[in-house]
Amino acid sequence: MSAMKQNKSVIRRIAGFTIIEILIAVLLAGLITSAAMALYLTQRKQLFVQEEVSDMQASIRAAMAELSTRIRMAGYNVPDGIQAISASNTNPDTITLVYDSDLLQGVQIEHAMPQPSAELRCDGHNLDGLNEGDWAFIYDPNTKTGEFFLVTQVQYSDHIQHNTMPLSKAYPAGSKVMKLNRFKYFIDRTDANHPNLMVQFDFSAPVVYAENITNLDFRYILSSGAMVDVPPDAYMIREVSTTVQARNNKPDQDSASPYRTRSLNARVKVRNLGPN
């Protein structure tokens, strides 16, 4: 009898796990796998969010650095009567900045233009800094007015052609010819999912400077201390308060709002407008 019991015990040991034990093991393995997968997905999402936030912060810093640099330069060697800062309170705002490139030194036309389409004769002046396809600026110091025009050809080293763009008037001798830089910044919302900060250099086609920039806001601190949205005259500006807002590239379903956003503000002193 004892031998039979001993054989049954041996048989049970050889038989292995029961169905219940296997089910319990499968359940435990499933729970562990599910927990590991959930942890992996959470960490992966956090990494993705961190990358998007990092990209967003990089875009906003680049946008602010660009705007601050150009604002500081605005007005440099810009002749009287010409607006060095043009503001548009359009939510998002637009700003246009002008300053001299220093590529043309002391250049002026030595002969009065007989008509607005006539070439500009700058006899004896060095035009090495001017090339076909550049935008130049002509300024009449008598009326303190001027305009940009497209250079189509530089002839004989000191004659400037503008065949595709007659000027608004025939400028007199002594009118200055300058290579002013003009930068315009605005938000392009053509693609509502990907608004971008655009920059237009001179009058060429605008290009993307920073992606996923949703808002620009400029406020102008005047010599009186007042802060306004649109200054009456650029010469009165002493500082520009700039706010740039960016958002992440894709909507986040787990966030309280569809997009995460970041804002950066800076007050930039202008160097070349009025006494500082």
C-alpha positions as a LaTeX table, in Angstrom:
\begin{tabular}{lrrr}
\hline
Residue & $x$ (\AA) & $y$ (\AA) & $z$ (\AA) \\
\hline
Met1 & 0.00 & 0.00 & 0.00 \\
Ser2 & 2.74 & 2.39 & 0.92 \\
Ala3 & 4.43 & 1.56 & $-2.35$ \\
Met4 & 1.30 & 2.62 & $-4.29$ \\
Lys5 & 1.16 & 5.99 & $-2.45$ \\
Gln6 & 4.80 & 6.54 & $-3.17$ \\
Asn7 & 4.22 & 5.84 & $-6.88$ \\
Lys8 & 1.30 & 8.30 & $-7.02$ \\
Ser9 & 3.49 & 10.98 & $-5.45$ \\
Val10 & 6.16 & 10.31 & $-8.03$ \\
Ile11 & 3.56 & 10.49 & $-10.83$ \\
Arg12 & 2.31 & 13.87 & $-9.59$ \\
Arg13 & 5.86 & 15.23 & $-9.54$ \\
Ile14 & 6.45 & 14.00 & $-13.09$ \\
Ala15 & 3.10 & 15.34 & $-14.36$ \\
Gly16 & 4.30 & 19.03 & $-14.00$ \\
Phe17 & 2.03 & 22.10 & $-13.53$ \\
Thr18 & $-1.70$ & 22.02 & $-13.26$ \\
Ile19 & $-3.99$ & 24.08 & $-15.53$ \\
Ile20 & $-4.67$ & 26.52 & $-12.70$ \\
Glu21 & $-0.98$ & 27.06 & $-12.09$ \\
Ile22 & $-0.38$ & 27.71 & $-15.79$ \\
Leu23 & $-3.25$ & 30.21 & $-15.94$ \\
Ile24 & $-1.91$ & 32.04 & $-12.92$ \\
Ala25 & 1.55 & 32.18 & $-14.49$ \\
Val26 & 0.14 & 33.51 & $-17.78$ \\
Leu27 & $-1.87$ & 36.13 & $-15.91$ \\
Leu28 & 1.16 & 37.29 & $-13.95$ \\
Ala29 & 3.27 & 37.41 & $-17.10$ \\
Gly30 & 0.56 & 39.46 & $-18.83$ \\
Leu31 & 0.41 & 41.92 & $-15.96$ \\
Ile32 & 4.17 & 42.34 & $-15.93$ \\
Thr33 & 4.28 & 42.77 & $-19.71$ \\
Ser34 & 1.43 & 45.30 & $-19.63$ \\
Ala35 & 3.15 & 47.31 & $-16.89$ \\
Ala36 & 6.44 & 47.27 & $-18.76$ \\
Met37 & 4.73 & 48.35 & $-22.00$ \\
Ala38 & 2.84 & 51.14 & $-20.22$ \\
Leu39 & 6.10 & 52.36 & $-18.66$ \\
Tyr40 & 7.82 & 52.24 & $-22.06$ \\
Leu41 & 5.02 & 54.16 & $-23.79$ \\
Thr42 & 4.97 & 56.78 & $-21.01$ \\
Gln43 & 8.73 & 57.30 & $-21.19$ \\
Arg44 & 8.59 & 57.40 & $-24.99$ \\
Lys45 & 5.87 & 60.06 & $-24.90$ \\
Gln46 & 7.79 & 62.10 & $-22.33$ \\
Leu47 & 10.89 & 61.94 & $-24.51$ \\
Phe48 & 8.86 & 63.04 & $-27.54$ \\
Val49 & 7.34 & 65.93 & $-25.57$ \\
Gln50 & 10.79 & 66.98 & $-24.31$ \\
Glu51 & 12.12 & 66.99 & $-27.87$ \\
Glu52 & 9.21 & 69.12 & $-29.08$ \\
Val53 & 9.61 & 71.54 & $-26.18$ \\
Ser54 & 13.34 & 71.74 & $-26.90$ \\
Asp55 & 12.64 & 72.50 & $-30.58$ \\
Met56 & 10.05 & 75.09 & $-29.58$ \\
Gln57 & 12.47 & 76.81 & $-27.23$ \\
Ala58 & 15.20 & 76.79 & $-29.88$ \\
Ser59 & 12.83 & 78.42 & $-32.40$ \\
Ile60 & 11.71 & 81.09 & $-29.99$ \\
Arg61 & 15.28 & 81.92 & $-28.93$ \\
Ala62 & 16.41 & 82.15 & $-32.56$ \\
Ala63 & 13.46 & 84.41 & $-33.41$ \\
Met64 & 14.14 & 86.71 & $-30.47$ \\
Ala65 & 17.87 & 86.90 & $-31.21$ \\
Glu66 & 17.20 & 87.83 & $-34.84$ \\
Leu67 & 14.62 & 90.49 & $-33.97$ \\
Ser68 & 16.78 & 91.99 & $-31.21$ \\
Thr69 & 19.81 & 92.28 & $-33.50$ \\
Arg70 & 17.86 & 94.02 & $-36.28$ \\
Ile71 & 16.03 & 96.34 & $-33.87$ \\
Arg72 & 19.34 & 97.51 & $-32.39$ \\
Met73 & 20.62 & 98.33 & $-35.87$ \\
Ala74 & 17.46 & 100.15 & $-37.01$ \\
Gly75 & 18.12 & 103.74 & $-38.01$ \\
Tyr76 & 21.86 & 103.42 & $-38.52$ \\
Asn77 & 22.86 & 106.06 & $-41.08$ \\
Val78 & 19.26 & 106.35 & $-42.30$ \\
Pro79 & 18.73 & 109.86 & $-43.69$ \\
Asp80 & 16.27 & 112.34 & $-42.17$ \\
Gly81 & 12.66 & 111.88 & $-43.14$ \\
Ile82 & 12.94 & 108.13 & $-43.73$ \\
Gln83 & 11.18 & 105.84 & $-41.23$ \\
Ala84 & 13.70 & 103.41 & $-39.78$ \\
Ile85 & 11.00 & 101.46 & $-37.92$ \\
Ser86 & 7.55 & 100.95 & $-39.40$ \\
Ala87 & 5.03 & 99.38 & $-37.02$ \\
Ser88 & 1.77 & 97.61 & $-37.77$ \\
Asn89 & $-0.45$ & 96.66 & $-34.85$ \\
Thr90 & $-2.18$ & 93.79 & $-36.66$ \\
Asn91 & $-2.27$ & 90.98 & $-34.04$ \\
Pro92 & 0.13 & 89.39 & $-34.76$ \\
Asp93 & 2.13 & 92.53 & $-35.27$ \\
Thr94 & 4.38 & 93.33 & $-38.20$ \\
Ile95 & 7.60 & 95.32 & $-38.07$ \\
Thr96 & 9.84 & 96.72 & $-40.81$ \\
Leu97 & 13.39 & 97.80 & $-39.96$ \\
Val98 & 15.80 & 99.84 & $-42.09$ \\
Tyr99 & 19.51 & 100.59 & $-41.66$ \\
Asp100 & 22.51 & 101.32 & $-43.84$ \\
Ser101 & 24.70 & 98.45 & $-45.01$ \\
Asp102 & 27.79 & 100.70 & $-45.41$ \\
Leu103 & 28.42 & 99.15 & $-48.85$ \\
Leu104 & 28.22 & 102.52 & $-50.63$ \\
Gln105 & 30.21 & 105.33 & $-49.08$ \\
Gly106 & 29.41 & 108.93 & $-50.01$ \\
Val107 & 27.86 & 108.02 & $-53.36$ \\
Gln108 & 25.65 & 110.60 & $-55.06$ \\
Ile109 & 24.49 & 111.40 & $-58.58$ \\
Glu110 & 26.57 & 114.14 & $-60.19$ \\
His111 & 24.10 & 114.96 & $-62.96$ \\
Ala112 & 20.40 & 115.73 & $-62.62$ \\
Met113 & 18.11 & 113.09 & $-64.08$ \\
Pro114 & 16.33 & 114.40 & $-67.19$ \\
Gln115 & 13.41 & 112.03 & $-66.53$ \\
Pro116 & 12.41 & 109.40 & $-63.91$ \\
Ser117 & 13.51 & 106.50 & $-66.13$ \\
Ala118 & 16.98 & 107.93 & $-66.80$ \\
Glu119 & 20.14 & 106.23 & $-65.55$ \\
Leu120 & 21.85 & 107.49 & $-62.40$ \\
Arg121 & 25.22 & 109.01 & $-63.23$ \\
Cys122 & 27.46 & 108.74 & $-60.21$ \\
Asp123 & 30.61 & 109.87 & $-62.04$ \\
Gly124 & 33.77 & 109.36 & $-60.02$ \\
His125 & 32.14 & 107.32 & $-57.24$ \\
Asn126 & 32.96 & 103.72 & $-56.33$ \\
Leu127 & 30.01 & 101.36 & $-56.89$ \\
Asp128 & 31.83 & 98.11 & $-56.12$ \\
Gly129 & 29.28 & 97.37 & $-53.39$ \\
Leu130 & 26.38 & 97.39 & $-55.86$ \\
Asn131 & 25.42 & 94.59 & $-58.24$ \\
Glu132 & 22.72 & 93.74 & $-60.74$ \\
Gly133 & 19.61 & 92.54 & $-58.92$ \\
Asp134 & 20.32 & 94.54 & $-55.74$ \\
Trp135 & 17.87 & 96.96 & $-54.24$ \\
Ala136 & 19.27 & 100.45 & $-53.74$ \\
Phe137 & 17.87 & 103.65 & $-52.25$ \\
Ile138 & 17.97 & 107.16 & $-53.69$ \\
Tyr139 & 17.51 & 110.15 & $-51.40$ \\
Asp140 & 16.88 & 113.80 & $-52.18$ \\
Pro141 & 18.31 & 115.88 & $-49.27$ \\
Asn142 & 16.39 & 118.95 & $-50.42$ \\
Thr143 & 12.95 & 117.41 & $-49.89$ \\
Lys144 & 14.10 & 114.72 & $-47.42$ \\
Thr145 & 12.36 & 112.05 & $-49.44$ \\
Gly146 & 13.56 & 108.94 & $-51.23$ \\
Glu147 & 12.64 & 105.50 & $-52.53$ \\
Phe148 & 13.93 & 102.00 & $-53.11$ \\
Phe149 & 14.57 & 100.78 & $-56.65$ \\
Leu150 & 15.84 & 97.64 & $-58.35$ \\
Val151 & 19.27 & 97.84 & $-59.97$ \\
Thr152 & 19.25 & 96.21 & $-63.41$ \\
Gln153 & 22.83 & 97.04 & $-64.40$ \\
Val154 & 25.94 & 98.88 & $-63.23$ \\
Gln155 & 27.64 & 100.40 & $-66.29$ \\
Tyr156 & 31.11 & 101.88 & $-66.63$ \\
Ser157 & 31.59 & 101.37 & $-62.89$ \\
Asp158 & 29.63 & 104.51 & $-62.02$ \\
His159 & 26.36 & 104.48 & $-64.00$ \\
Ile160 & 23.29 & 102.75 & $-62.50$ \\
Gln161 & 20.47 & 101.41 & $-64.66$ \\
His162 & 16.95 & 100.72 & $-63.33$ \\
Asn163 & 15.18 & 99.77 & $-66.56$ \\
Thr164 & 12.32 & 97.80 & $-64.99$ \\
Met165 & 11.42 & 100.46 & $-62.44$ \\
Pro166 & 11.14 & 104.16 & $-63.28$ \\
Leu167 & 11.48 & 106.34 & $-60.20$ \\
Ser168 & 8.66 & 108.51 & $-58.87$ \\
Lys169 & 10.47 & 111.65 & $-60.05$ \\
Ala170 & 13.64 & 112.91 & $-61.73$ \\
Tyr171 & 16.13 & 113.38 & $-58.89$ \\
Pro172 & 18.48 & 116.39 & $-58.83$ \\
Ala173 & 22.28 & 116.34 & $-58.75$ \\
Gly174 & 23.55 & 115.73 & $-55.24$ \\
Ser175 & 20.92 & 113.09 & $-54.46$ \\
Lys176 & 22.44 & 110.26 & $-52.44$ \\
Val177 & 22.53 & 106.63 & $-53.56$ \\
Met178 & 22.65 & 104.18 & $-50.65$ \\
Lys179 & 22.46 & 100.46 & $-50.04$ \\
Leu180 & 19.95 & 100.39 & $-47.21$ \\
Asn181 & 19.00 & 97.06 & $-45.67$ \\
Arg182 & 15.26 & 96.55 & $-45.20$ \\
Phe183 & 13.92 & 93.68 & $-43.08$ \\
Lys184 & 10.22 & 92.95 & $-42.62$ \\
Tyr185 & 9.01 & 90.39 & $-40.05$ \\
Phe186 & 5.53 & 88.92 & $-39.80$ \\
Ile187 & 3.64 & 85.69 & $-39.05$ \\
Asp188 & 2.44 & 83.56 & $-41.97$ \\
Arg189 & $-0.70$ & 81.62 & $-41.03$ \\
Thr190 & $-1.43$ & 80.22 & $-44.48$ \\
Asp191 & $-1.07$ & 76.75 & $-42.96$ \\
Ala192 & $-3.07$ & 77.03 & $-39.73$ \\
Asn193 & $-1.31$ & 73.96 & $-38.31$ \\
His194 & 2.16 & 75.39 & $-38.87$ \\
Pro195 & 2.38 & 79.19 & $-38.45$ \\
Asn196 & 5.87 & 80.54 & $-39.16$ \\
Leu197 & 7.90 & 83.66 & $-38.54$ \\
Met198 & 8.70 & 85.10 & $-41.97$ \\
Val199 & 11.45 & 87.53 & $-42.93$ \\
Gln200 & 11.49 & 89.57 & $-46.13$ \\
Phe201 & 14.88 & 91.05 & $-47.03$ \\
Asp202 & 14.57 & 94.17 & $-49.18$ \\
Phe203 & 11.67 & 93.34 & $-51.51$ \\
Ser204 & 12.54 & 89.73 & $-52.32$ \\
Ala205 & 10.15 & 86.83 & $-51.60$ \\
Pro206 & 9.62 & 86.23 & $-47.86$ \\
Val207 & 11.24 & 83.11 & $-46.39$ \\
Val208 & 10.66 & 81.13 & $-43.19$ \\
Tyr209 & 12.98 & 82.20 & $-40.39$ \\
Ala210 & 11.51 & 80.16 & $-37.50$ \\
Glu211 & 8.80 & 77.50 & $-37.49$ \\
Asn212 & 5.71 & 77.24 & $-35.28$ \\
Ile213 & 5.83 & 80.86 & $-34.13$ \\
Thr214 & 2.22 & 81.79 & $-33.38$ \\
Asn215 & 2.39 & 85.40 & $-32.28$ \\
Leu216 & 4.46 & 88.58 & $-32.40$ \\
Asp217 & 3.76 & 91.59 & $-30.24$ \\
Phe218 & 5.73 & 94.84 & $-30.29$ \\
Arg219 & 5.28 & 97.79 & $-27.96$ \\
Tyr220 & 7.32 & 100.95 & $-28.29$ \\
Ile221 & 8.73 & 102.97 & $-25.40$ \\
Leu222 & 9.00 & 106.61 & $-26.46$ \\
Ser223 & 11.32 & 109.38 & $-25.27$ \\
Ser224 & 8.45 & 110.61 & $-23.05$ \\
Gly225 & 8.32 & 107.24 & $-21.28$ \\
Ala226 & 4.96 & 106.35 & $-22.82$ \\
Met227 & 4.46 & 102.83 & $-24.19$ \\
Val228 & 2.41 & 102.63 & $-27.40$ \\
Asp229 & 1.41 & 100.04 & $-29.99$ \\
Val230 & 2.21 & 102.31 & $-32.95$ \\
Pro231 & 4.70 & 105.18 & $-32.53$ \\
Pro232 & 3.85 & 108.52 & $-34.18$ \\
Asp233 & 7.45 & 108.81 & $-35.38$ \\
Ala234 & 10.31 & 106.31 & $-35.32$ \\
Tyr235 & 12.70 & 109.03 & $-34.11$ \\
Met236 & 10.79 & 109.09 & $-30.79$ \\
Ile237 & 11.42 & 105.38 & $-30.05$ \\
Arg238 & 13.93 & 104.56 & $-27.30$ \\
Glu239 & 13.13 & 100.89 & $-26.65$ \\
Val240 & 11.10 & 98.13 & $-28.24$ \\
Ser241 & 9.36 & 95.57 & $-26.04$ \\
Thr242 & 9.16 & 92.36 & $-28.04$ \\
Thr243 & 7.13 & 89.26 & $-27.22$ \\
Val244 & 7.41 & 86.08 & $-29.27$ \\
Gln245 & 5.15 & 83.08 & $-28.75$ \\
Ala246 & 5.78 & 79.58 & $-30.08$ \\
Arg247 & 3.99 & 76.25 & $-29.87$ \\
Asn248 & 4.91 & 72.62 & $-30.34$ \\
Asn249 & 4.69 & 71.05 & $-33.78$ \\
Lys250 & 1.80 & 68.59 & $-33.23$ \\
Pro251 & $-1.34$ & 68.61 & $-31.07$ \\
Asp252 & $-1.05$ & 66.79 & $-27.74$ \\
Gln253 & $-4.21$ & 64.93 & $-26.74$ \\
Asp254 & $-3.03$ & 64.61 & $-23.12$ \\
Ser255 & $-2.48$ & 68.33 & $-22.70$ \\
Ala256 & $-5.14$ & 70.71 & $-21.30$ \\
Ser257 & $-4.97$ & 72.59 & $-24.62$ \\
Pro258 & $-4.19$ & 71.08 & $-28.04$ \\
Tyr259 & $-0.73$ & 72.69 & $-28.13$ \\
Arg260 & 1.93 & 73.47 & $-25.59$ \\
Thr261 & 3.14 & 77.07 & $-25.88$ \\
Arg262 & 6.08 & 79.14 & $-24.70$ \\
Ser263 & 6.57 & 82.91 & $-24.71$ \\
Leu264 & 9.71 & 85.01 & $-24.52$ \\
Asn265 & 9.88 & 88.76 & $-23.89$ \\
Ala266 & 12.75 & 91.21 & $-24.20$ \\
Arg267 & 13.15 & 94.97 & $-24.14$ \\
Val268 & 15.67 & 96.12 & $-26.73$ \\
Lys269 & 17.23 & 99.58 & $-26.70$ \\
Val270 & 17.55 & 101.21 & $-30.09$ \\
Arg271 & 20.99 & 102.65 & $-30.75$ \\
Asn272 & 20.47 & 104.93 & $-33.69$ \\
Leu273 & 17.19 & 106.77 & $-33.13$ \\
Gly274 & 17.47 & 110.00 & $-31.22$ \\
Pro275 & 19.67 & 110.61 & $-28.17$ \\
Asn276 & 20.24 & 107.60 & $-25.90$ \\
\hline
\end{tabular}
